[in-house]
Amino acid sequence: MALHCVPVPGFGGVARHISDIAETGLPGYRLVVLCPPGALSARLKELGAEVLEANFGTDAGLRVSLRTLTSIIENLQPAIVHSHLAYADVVAAIAVNRLKARRVLHRSAHLPQLFTTEHGIAGDDTVYHGSSWRSRLMQTVHRARLWGTDGALAVSQSTADQMRRQWGARKVGVLTNGIDLLGITQAVASQRVVPDSHQLRVLSLSRLAPEKGLDVLIDAFALLQQQVPGASLEIAGEGELLPQLQQQIKKLGLEESVSFPGFVDSLAAMGRSDVLVQLSVWENCSYTLLDAKAAGLKVVATAVGGNPEILSGAEMVPSLRQMNRDVAAALVVKKVREAQDLPNTTFEWATTEQMASHLADYYGEGARCLSSE
């Protein structure tokens, strides 16, 4: 049994990673997912996967989460405990290392292997932690918990490099997010909306948050519309910046050509768009970019984190932190217009089946390494 621990109920990138593995199956292992009730558990139930809804995660608190996980390990005796996201990483490290201490006194006590997957670490980690002191604190926490971890994975080579640089991680494996290439291509094609004229339809799919560069995208679109009359911009997603972005649109007089539909079906949105623009300060292994490439959309994104592992140089602009806002906006416009002339090529990437198979192989390698020590 491989017990995967996810501390949040929502359906974001980590939840998709888990549900894809559950839908595909984990060769040689019985997959069980521990998570709080919510969208992820509902999706896993739809798939017929084994899911344990319990008091676990940020809302439950450390003490309750630790008690929950320890009880499940003792009752189910999984061969592997695999944590995702920082909260679960910390809880799982405490729980398993307590069992290691108990094992010294009771040799018959069950002791699982501990694995972790890192989904989100930035070159400047204040992107996610908000302040330098909190970033330094979390670096110390991660360094400590990794000493008691049997195997560490990253969703991109960039993420693995940052784990080594910031946390002193050793022997980090890379397991990129896999996608259903054919399924995505067919789903978007079935929802393709042909424009009434030769208009250019630009799409953004992200949380409405400061690190997503949406203010620069709006400035860029204002310039683009001057050059390409009839262009439209759909800013899909929810978040705290909505009022500020709406005010920016109003100030620029773009109300008729910019929409904020909120949460949308991402594949349907791609079906009614021509170019996806993502100007994040940092990305690790973006499902949005993977889906857009699989769907055949033109793409423009910042050359940060794992993006260069997905995109070509012709599809990227430098980090927004390397340019002032006016220069950045002008460069984005240039890249969007050039993207329309880029040749259509077949996108090749790891499938969900390959992702699950590679994970099972990694578990096996960890077991062999431990048995030889």
VOPAGU-2260 file (C-alpha; in pm, 1 decimal, decimal comma):
REM VOPAGU-2260
SITE   aa  ch    i         X         Y         Z
SITE  MET   A    0       0,0       0,0       0,0
SITE  ALA   A    1     109,3     353,1     -85,2
SITE  LEU   A    2     -67,3     609,5     133,9
SITE  HIS   A    3     -65,6     954,6     -29,6
SITE  CYS   A    4    -132,0    1245,1     207,7
SITE  VAL   A    5    -279,9    1569,8      73,2
SITE  PRO   A    6    -364,3    1843,7     329,2
SITE  VAL   A    7    -607,8    2054,2     122,6
SITE  PRO   A    8    -958,6    1979,9      -5,1
SITE  GLY   A    9    -959,9    2186,0    -325,0
SITE  PHE   A   10    -887,5    2074,3    -678,5
SITE  GLY   A   11    -566,8    2246,2    -785,6
SITE  GLY   A   12    -251,1    2117,4    -950,8
SITE  VAL   A   13    -161,5    1875,5    -670,4
SITE  ALA   A   14    -512,2    1729,5    -667,9
SITE  ARG   A   15    -494,3    1674,4   -1043,0
SITE  HIS   A   16    -157,1    1502,0   -1002,1
SITE  ILE   A   17    -308,6    1266,8    -743,2
SITE  SER   A   18    -633,1    1200,7    -929,9
SITE  ASP   A   19    -443,9    1123,2   -1252,3
SITE  ILE   A   20    -239,3     861,9   -1068,8
SITE  ALA   A   21    -555,3     720,8    -913,1
SITE  GLU   A   22    -732,9     701,4   -1248,5
SITE  THR   A   23    -435,2     540,3   -1420,3
SITE  GLY   A   24    -341,9     306,8   -1135,6
SITE  LEU   A   25      -9,2     267,7    -957,0
SITE  PRO   A   26     155,9     -51,0   -1088,4
SITE  GLY   A   27     229,7    -297,3    -808,2
SITE  TYR   A   28      75,1     -83,5    -534,7
SITE  ARG   A   29    -261,1     -30,8    -369,4
SITE  LEU   A   30    -311,4     344,9    -372,9
SITE  VAL   A   31    -493,6     505,0     -79,4
SITE  VAL   A   32    -534,8     883,3     -51,5
SITE  LEU   A   33    -574,8    1066,4     279,9
SITE  CYS   A   34    -728,8    1412,0     249,2
SITE  PRO   A   35    -995,9    1635,5     404,4
SITE  PRO   A   36   -1347,2    1628,9     253,1
SITE  GLY   A   37   -1382,4    1841,2     -58,2
SITE  ALA   A   38   -1340,6    1850,4    -434,2
SITE  LEU   A   39   -1040,8    1616,1    -438,5
SITE  SER   A   40   -1211,3    1344,3    -234,7
SITE  ALA   A   41   -1525,5    1379,4    -446,4
SITE  ARG   A   42   -1325,1    1331,0    -766,1
SITE  LEU   A   43   -1143,6    1028,9    -623,7
SITE  LYS   A   44   -1475,0     870,9    -530,1
SITE  GLU   A   45   -1600,0     925,0    -885,3
SITE  LEU   A   46   -1295,8     734,9   -1007,0
SITE  GLY   A   47   -1359,4     450,0    -764,3
SITE  ALA   A   48   -1031,1     517,5    -585,3
SITE  GLU   A   49    -968,0     444,9    -217,9
SITE  VAL   A   50    -991,8     771,4     -28,5
SITE  LEU   A   51    -986,5     836,8     344,9
SITE  GLU   A   52   -1169,6    1158,4     432,7
SITE  ALA   A   53   -1041,8    1262,7     772,9
SITE  ASN   A   54    -942,6    1551,0    1000,3
SITE  PHE   A   55    -615,6    1613,2     824,3
SITE  GLY   A   56    -459,5    1929,7     689,5
SITE  THR   A   57    -434,4    2299,3     755,3
SITE  ASP   A   58    -789,7    2339,1     887,2
SITE  ALA   A   59    -756,0    2041,3    1124,2
SITE  GLY   A   60    -432,8    2170,4    1279,5
SITE  LEU   A   61    -101,4    2000,7    1350,0
SITE  ARG   A   62    -197,5    1799,7    1658,9
SITE  VAL   A   63    -517,3    1656,5    1509,5
SITE  SER   A   64    -352,0    1589,4    1172,3
SITE  LEU   A   65     -64,8    1409,7    1341,8
SITE  ARG   A   66    -301,9    1197,6    1547,1
SITE  THR   A   67    -504,9    1113,6    1236,6
SITE  LEU   A   68    -205,8    1008,3    1027,5
SITE  THR   A   69     -42,7     808,9    1308,7
SITE  SER   A   70    -364,0     616,4    1369,6
SITE  ILE   A   71    -403,0     536,7     998,3
SITE  ILE   A   72     -43,2     416,0     970,4
SITE  GLU   A   73     -87,1     190,1    1272,4
SITE  ASN   A   74    -416,1      48,3    1144,1
SITE  LEU   A   75    -339,0       8,0     772,1
SITE  GLN   A   76      37,5     -45,4     794,9
SITE  PRO   A   77     118,4      99,8     450,5
SITE  ALA   A   78     452,5      17,7     294,6
SITE  ILE   A   79     486,6     381,2     186,4
SITE  VAL   A   80     367,8     715,2     321,8
SITE  HIS   A   81     391,4     980,6      48,8
SITE  SER   A   82     327,2    1345,6     137,2
SITE  HIS   A   83     234,3    1638,1     -88,9
SITE  LEU   A   84     251,8    2010,0       4,7
SITE  ALA   A   85     441,3    2155,0     298,9
SITE  TYR   A   86     181,4    2093,5     570,0
SITE  ALA   A   87     153,5    1723,4     493,7
SITE  ASP   A   88     533,4    1703,8     454,3
SITE  VAL   A   89     583,1    1824,3     810,3
SITE  VAL   A   90     308,0    1607,8     960,4
SITE  ALA   A   91     427,5    1295,4     779,2
SITE  ALA   A   92     790,8    1356,1     878,0
SITE  ILE   A   93     696,8    1385,5    1246,3
SITE  ALA   A   94     469,4    1080,7    1236,2
SITE  VAL   A   95     711,4     847,7    1058,6
SITE  ASN   A   96    1017,0     959,2    1253,0
SITE  ARG   A   97     830,8     901,9    1578,2
SITE  LEU   A   98     773,5     548,6    1456,7
SITE  LYS   A   99    1145,1     518,1    1383,8
SITE  ALA   A  100    1218,7     611,1    1745,0
SITE  ARG   A  101     962,2     355,5    1863,7
SITE  ARG   A  102    1122,9      94,1    1640,1
SITE  VAL   A  103    1442,4     119,1    1846,6
SITE  LEU   A  104    1253,4     -14,8    2148,6
SITE  HIS   A  105    1008,8    -241,0    1965,7
SITE  ARG   A  106    1171,2    -407,6    1665,7
SITE  SER   A  107     837,0    -551,3    1554,7
SITE  ALA   A  108     675,3    -207,3    1518,3
SITE  HIS   A  109     563,7    -128,1    1164,0
SITE  LEU   A  110     776,4     134,8     989,1
SITE  PRO   A  111     680,3     264,1     642,7
SITE  GLN   A  112     912,7     433,3     397,6
SITE  LEU   A  113     859,0     808,4     370,5
SITE  PHE   A  114     846,2     981,6      32,6
SITE  THR   A  115     762,6    1338,4     -64,2
SITE  THR   A  116     686,4    1525,1    -386,7
SITE  GLU   A  117     760,6    1896,6    -416,9
SITE  HIS   A  118     511,8    2082,1    -638,3
SITE  GLY   A  119     587,3    2447,3    -563,0
SITE  ILE   A  120     916,6    2612,3    -475,0
SITE  ALA   A  121    1041,6    2933,4    -634,5
SITE  GLY   A  122    1390,3    3066,9    -692,6
SITE  ASP   A  123    1282,5    3354,0    -467,1
SITE  ASP   A  124    1071,8    3162,0    -216,9
SITE  THR   A  125     911,2    3480,1     -80,6
SITE  VAL   A  126     684,8    3438,1    -386,2
SITE  TYR   A  127     498,9    3170,7    -188,6
SITE  HIS   A  128     584,1    3259,8     171,9
SITE  GLY   A  129     532,2    3637,8     154,9
SITE  SER   A  130     829,9    3748,9     366,0
SITE  SER   A  131    1201,6    3672,3     393,7
SITE  TRP   A  132    1181,7    3560,5     758,8
SITE  ARG   A  133     902,8    3314,7     683,1
SITE  SER   A  134    1095,2    3187,3     383,4
SITE  ARG   A  135    1406,4    3128,4     597,7
SITE  LEU   A  136    1197,3    2953,3     861,8
SITE  MET   A  137    1044,0    2717,1     606,8
SITE  GLN   A  138    1385,1    2646,0     455,0
SITE  THR   A  139    1502,9    2532,9     799,2
SITE  VAL   A  140    1191,4    2318,7     847,1
SITE  HIS   A  141    1233,6    2153,5     506,6
SITE  ARG   A  142    1603,8    2086,8     564,7
SITE  ALA   A  143    1520,5    1914,7     892,6
SITE  ARG   A  144    1232,7    1701,6     766,2
SITE  LEU   A  145    1422,5    1588,6     454,3
SITE  TRP   A  146    1688,8    1428,9     675,4
SITE  GLY   A  147    1424,9    1180,6     785,7
SITE  THR   A  148    1277,0    1124,1     439,4
SITE  ASP   A  149    1362,1     815,6     233,9
SITE  GLY   A  150    1287,1     959,0    -109,4
SITE  ALA   A  151    1223,6    1305,7    -254,4
SITE  LEU   A  152    1068,6    1386,5    -592,5
SITE  ALA   A  153    1025,3    1711,7    -782,9
SITE  VAL   A  154     782,5    1791,1   -1065,5
SITE  SER   A  155    1053,4    1954,6   -1279,5
SITE  GLN   A  156    1430,3    1972,4   -1301,0
SITE  SER   A  157    1408,3    2337,2   -1195,3
SITE  THR   A  158    1217,1    2235,0    -881,8
SITE  ALA   A  159    1477,2    1968,8    -803,5
SITE  ASP   A  160    1756,1    2224,5    -842,4
SITE  GLN   A  161    1583,4    2463,1    -601,3
SITE  MET   A  162    1532,0    2182,7    -346,8
SITE  ARG   A  163    1905,0    2115,1    -352,8
SITE  ARG   A  164    2001,7    2483,1    -340,1
SITE  GLN   A  165    1758,8    2600,9     -73,1
SITE  TRP   A  166    1702,6    2289,9     137,5
SITE  GLY   A  167    2019,2    2086,2      88,1
SITE  ALA   A  168    1811,9    1800,4     -55,8
SITE  ARG   A  169    2003,1    1495,0    -176,0
SITE  LYS   A  170    1917,8    1236,0    -443,0
SITE  VAL   A  171    1613,8    1421,6    -571,1
SITE  GLY   A  172    1424,7    1240,7    -846,2
SITE  VAL   A  173    1222,5    1419,8   -1113,7
SITE  LEU   A  174     865,1    1308,5   -1182,2
SITE  THR   A  175     696,8    1557,8   -1413,8
SITE  ASN   A  176     322,1    1598,0   -1421,8
SITE  GLY   A  177     185,4    1363,5   -1685,3
SITE  ILE   A  178    -105,4    1450,8   -1914,5
SITE  ASP   A  179    -355,7    1267,8   -2132,6
SITE  LEU   A  180    -227,5    1404,8   -2462,9
SITE  LEU   A  181    -489,9    1248,8   -2688,6
SITE  GLY   A  182    -774,9    1312,9   -2447,4
SITE  ILE   A  183    -691,8    1683,1   -2411,7
SITE  THR   A  184    -648,0    1727,3   -2786,2
SITE  GLN   A  185    -983,6    1567,1   -2858,9
SITE  ALA   A  186   -1165,4    1748,7   -2576,7
SITE  VAL   A  187   -1049,6    2092,5   -2691,3
SITE  ALA   A  188   -1114,2    2011,2   -3057,0
SITE  SER   A  189   -1472,6    1910,2   -2972,5
SITE  GLN   A  190   -1527,7    2250,7   -2810,5
SITE  ARG   A  191   -1346,7    2457,1   -3071,5
SITE  VAL   A  192   -1525,8    2785,0   -3147,5
SITE  VAL   A  193   -1433,7    2942,6   -3478,8
SITE  PRO   A  194   -1417,8    3324,4   -3456,6
SITE  ASP   A  195   -1660,2    3530,3   -3661,9
SITE  SER   A  196   -1372,2    3716,5   -3824,5
SITE  HIS   A  197    -995,2    3727,8   -3811,9
SITE  GLN   A  198    -999,3    3847,5   -3454,1
SITE  LEU   A  199    -728,7    3745,0   -3208,1
SITE  ARG   A  200    -855,0    3580,6   -2887,7
SITE  VAL   A  201    -613,4    3589,5   -2592,6
SITE  LEU   A  202    -665,2    3374,3   -2282,2
SITE  SER   A  203    -529,1    3380,3   -1928,2
SITE  LEU   A  204    -601,7    3087,5   -1694,3
SITE  SER   A  205    -471,7    3147,1   -1343,9
SITE  ARG   A  206    -552,2    3254,5    -994,5
SITE  LEU   A  207    -601,4    3632,4    -978,7
SITE  ALA   A  208    -296,9    3689,0    -760,0
SITE  PRO   A  209      -0,4    3932,2    -765,3
SITE  GLU   A  210     254,7    3669,7    -871,4
SITE  LYS   A  211      65,5    3598,4   -1196,2
SITE  GLY   A  212     160,8    3923,4   -1373,0
SITE  LEU   A  213    -195,2    4001,4   -1481,0
SITE  ASP   A  214    -151,5    4378,2   -1455,8
SITE  VAL   A  215     128,1    4356,4   -1712,7
SITE  LEU   A  216     -89,5    4135,7   -1932,5
SITE  ILE   A  217    -364,0    4400,0   -1929,3
SITE  ASP   A  218    -115,5    4673,6   -2020,5
SITE  ALA   A  219      12,4    4453,1   -2301,6
SITE  PHE   A  220    -338,9    4387,0   -2426,3
SITE  ALA   A  221    -411,7    4760,6   -2440,9
SITE  LEU   A  222    -116,3    4793,1   -2679,2
SITE  LEU   A  223    -216,6    4482,3   -2871,3
SITE  GLN   A  224    -567,1    4609,9   -2939,6
SITE  GLN   A  225    -423,2    4922,4   -3096,7
SITE  GLN   A  226    -232,9    4701,0   -3340,4
SITE  VAL   A  227    -497,5    4430,5   -3385,0
SITE  PRO   A  228    -845,8    4585,4   -3371,1
SITE  GLY   A  229   -1110,0    4338,7   -3254,9
SITE  ALA   A  230    -874,0    4145,1   -3029,1
SITE  SER   A  231   -1028,4    4011,1   -2707,5
SITE  LEU   A  232    -890,8    3902,8   -2372,5
SITE  GLU   A  233   -1047,7    3647,9   -2136,5
SITE  ILE   A  234    -900,5    3653,4   -1784,3
SITE  ALA   A  235   -1038,7    3335,8   -1628,8
SITE  GLY   A  236    -994,9    3250,9   -1264,3
SITE  GLU   A  237   -1077,4    3376,4    -918,3
SITE  GLY   A  238    -873,6    3565,5    -661,0
SITE  GLU   A  239    -816,0    3871,2    -451,2
SITE  LEU   A  240    -700,0    4096,1    -736,8
SITE  LEU   A  241   -1031,7    4099,5    -924,0
SITE  PRO   A  242   -1145,3    4450,2    -813,1
SITE  GLN   A  243    -802,1    4597,2    -885,6
SITE  LEU   A  244    -784,7    4437,9   -1231,2
SITE  GLN   A  245   -1137,8    4548,8   -1315,3
SITE  GLN   A  246   -1043,1    4904,3   -1220,2
SITE  GLN   A  247    -737,4    4884,8   -1446,9
SITE  ILE   A  248    -958,0    4767,2   -1734,9
SITE  LYS   A  249   -1200,3    5052,7   -1677,8
SITE  LYS   A  250    -920,5    5309,4   -1665,2
SITE  LEU   A  251    -786,0    5184,2   -1999,1
SITE  GLY   A  252   -1132,2    5178,3   -2157,6
SITE  LEU   A  253   -1118,8    4804,6   -2231,6
SITE  GLU   A  254   -1452,6    4698,2   -2080,6
SITE  GLU   A  255   -1594,2    4585,0   -2415,2
SITE  SER   A  256   -1302,2    4359,6   -2505,4
SITE  VAL   A  257   -1192,1    4209,4   -2171,3
SITE  SER   A  258   -1398,0    3958,2   -1971,6
SITE  PHE   A  259   -1364,1    3809,7   -1622,3
SITE  PRO   A  260   -1573,7    3488,4   -1631,7
SITE  GLY   A  261   -1441,0    3354,8   -1299,2
SITE  PHE   A  262   -1389,3    2981,3   -1264,0
SITE  VAL   A  263   -1428,0    2809,1   -1602,4
SITE  ASP   A  264   -1379,9    2472,2   -1767,8
SITE  SER   A  265   -1020,4    2523,4   -1880,5
SITE  LEU   A  266   -1046,2    2302,2   -2190,0
SITE  ALA   A  267   -1363,6    2478,4   -2305,0
SITE  ALA   A  268   -1187,4    2813,6   -2257,0
SITE  MET   A  269    -898,8    2691,9   -2471,3
SITE  GLY   A  270   -1149,0    2588,3   -2736,6
SITE  ARG   A  271   -1262,5    2949,0   -2776,3
SITE  SER   A  272    -911,5    3099,5   -2770,6
SITE  ASP   A  273    -609,6    3135,9   -2997,4
SITE  VAL   A  274    -321,1    3233,0   -2769,5
SITE  LEU   A  275    -266,3    3154,6   -2402,2
SITE  VAL   A  276     -50,2    3403,0   -2211,0
SITE  GLN   A  277      96,5    3320,5   -1870,9
SITE  LEU   A  278     323,6    3581,0   -1709,6
SITE  SER   A  279     386,6    3419,1   -1371,8
SITE  VAL   A  280     679,4    3520,6   -1155,2
SITE  TRP   A  281     748,6    3148,7   -1113,1
SITE  GLU   A  282     606,9    2812,5   -1225,0
SITE  ASN   A  283     718,0    2459,6   -1141,8
SITE  CYS   A  284     540,4    2230,6   -1390,4
SITE  SER   A  285     234,0    2416,7   -1514,4
SITE  TYR   A  286     -65,3    2203,7   -1609,2
SITE  THR   A  287    -204,8    2508,2   -1790,1
SITE  LEU   A  288      94,1    2523,0   -2024,0
SITE  LEU   A  289      93,0    2145,8   -2073,4
SITE  ASP   A  290    -276,6    2144,8   -2162,0
SITE  ALA   A  291    -241,7    2444,6   -2394,1
SITE  LYS   A  292      46,0    2281,8   -2581,0
SITE  ALA   A  293    -141,8    1952,6   -2608,5
SITE  ALA   A  294    -448,2    2142,8   -2735,6
SITE  GLY   A  295    -246,4    2313,0   -3010,0
SITE  LEU   A  296    -282,3    2668,6   -2878,6
SITE  LYS   A  297     -14,3    2924,9   -2933,1
SITE  VAL   A  298     157,1    3007,4   -2603,1
SITE  VAL   A  299     350,9    3299,4   -2454,6
SITE  ALA   A  300     494,5    3262,5   -2104,7
SITE  THR   A  301     774,7    3387,4   -1883,8
SITE  ALA   A  302    1103,8    3196,9   -1895,0
SITE  VAL   A  303    1097,3    3101,8   -1526,7
SITE  GLY   A  304    1114,7    2781,3   -1324,6
SITE  GLY   A  305    1004,9    2475,2   -1519,3
SITE  ASN   A  306     862,1    2667,5   -1816,8
SITE  PRO   A  307    1178,0    2630,7   -2031,8
SITE  GLU   A  308    1142,3    2254,4   -1988,2
SITE  ILE   A  309     804,5    2274,4   -2162,8
SITE  LEU   A  310     836,3    2562,5   -2410,8
SITE  SER   A  311    1075,9    2677,0   -2680,2
SITE  GLY   A  312    1263,1    3006,0   -2664,6
SITE  ALA   A  313    1029,4    3154,2   -2926,2
SITE  GLU   A  314     737,6    3106,6   -2686,0
SITE  MET   A  315     889,1    3284,2   -2386,9
SITE  VAL   A  316     967,1    3631,1   -2255,8
SITE  PRO   A  317    1221,1    3701,8   -1979,1
SITE  SER   A  318    1111,3    3716,6   -1617,3
SITE  LEU   A  319     904,8    4028,3   -1552,2
SITE  ARG   A  320    1147,4    4112,8   -1273,5
SITE  GLN   A  321    1418,0    4170,5   -1536,0
SITE  MET   A  322    1228,1    4453,0   -1711,7
SITE  ASN   A  323    1031,2    4763,3   -1630,7
SITE  ARG   A  324     657,1    4739,2   -1688,0
SITE  ASP   A  325     642,3    4929,8   -2018,3
SITE  VAL   A  326     922,1    4724,7   -2173,3
SITE  ALA   A  327     762,2    4402,9   -2050,9
SITE  ALA   A  328     422,9    4493,7   -2197,6
SITE  ALA   A  329     573,0    4582,3   -2535,2
SITE  LEU   A  330     769,3    4256,8   -2546,4
SITE  VAL   A  331     461,8    4051,9   -2461,0
SITE  VAL   A  332     273,7    4213,2   -2749,9
SITE  LYS   A  333     561,5    4134,3   -2985,4
SITE  LYS   A  334     568,1    3770,6   -2874,3
SITE  VAL   A  335     189,2    3730,8   -2902,6
SITE  ARG   A  336     193,3    3858,1   -3259,0
SITE  GLU   A  337     490,3    3640,3   -3350,2
SITE  ALA   A  338     325,6    3336,7   -3191,1
SITE  GLN   A  339      55,4    3339,3   -3458,1
SITE  ASP   A  340     319,6    3260,8   -3721,2
SITE  LEU   A  341     493,4    2981,3   -3532,3
SITE  PRO   A  342     456,8    2643,1   -3706,4
SITE  ASN   A  343     219,1    2386,0   -3560,5
SITE  THR   A  344     421,6    2096,9   -3420,2
SITE  THR   A  345     332,6    1776,9   -3239,2
SITE  PHE   A  346     373,2    1819,2   -2865,8
SITE  GLU   A  347     545,2    1532,7   -2689,0
SITE  TRP   A  348     526,8    1488,3   -2312,1
SITE  ALA   A  349     503,0    1219,6   -2044,9
SITE  THR   A  350     159,3    1058,6   -2027,2
SITE  THR   A  351     -28,8     994,2   -1704,4
SITE  GLU   A  352      48,1     623,0   -1748,0
SITE  GLN   A  353     420,3     696,6   -1772,8
SITE  MET   A  354     401,0     922,1   -1466,9
SITE  ALA   A  355     240,7     646,2   -1258,9
SITE  SER   A  356     483,0     383,3   -1388,2
SITE  HIS   A  357     785,0     601,7   -1311,6
SITE  LEU   A  358     654,4     662,5    -960,3
SITE  ALA   A  359     620,3     289,2    -897,0
SITE  ASP   A  360     973,4     238,3   -1030,5
SITE  TYR   A  361    1101,4     507,9    -795,0
SITE  TYR   A  362     941,1     333,6    -498,6
SITE  GLY   A  363    1117,4      14,7    -600,5
SITE  GLU   A  364    1451,5     190,6    -629,4
SITE  GLY   A  365    1403,3     337,6    -282,5
SITE  ALA   A  366    1329,8      -4,4    -137,1
SITE  ARG   A  367    1640,4    -153,8    -299,5
SITE  CYS   A  368    1857,5     131,0    -171,0
SITE  LEU   A  369    1725,2      85,5     182,0
SITE  SER   A  370    1776,3    -290,8     176,8
SITE  SER   A  371    2139,7    -246,2      72,6
SITE  GLU   A  372    2226,2      -1,4     351,6
